[in-house]
């Protein structure tokens, strides 16, 4: 039904969803310093694998990325589902595929940061249901009352 493949963050549909992701994050983040959305050039870095989920007609419905933190540790970045497609299981499918991709890339642990605000509640539920547990800040992150950090073994 859906296909998940490596994508260019510079494709027209990728740019649209990245823009929606940036706008949503900015709208729901209390402090701009706690808005950790990657820009397009960051998503093109060698340390990042960027993916898209498409419907049978080729419409990009979701995006997500896996970013290397260390040799065995990755970070989940830029997860976003087109608002028109939410509630259909696309987020779960995209997350499952990103976890598979992280394993295939040799990572044994994956972590993420998201907001504590109500606008991020659905994302937190998705991650918790997928086996993520709260953890201290990782990588270059610092503790913030506006952020929550999750991790899980792969």
ABEGO torsion letter per residue (X at the ends): XBBBBBBBAABAAAAAAAAAAAAAAAAABABAAABABBBAAAAABAABBBBBBBBAAGBBABBBBBBBABAABBBBBGBBBBAAABGAGAAAAAAAAAAAAAAAAGBABBBBBBBABAAAAAAAAAAAAAGBBBBBBBEABBBBAABBBBBBBX
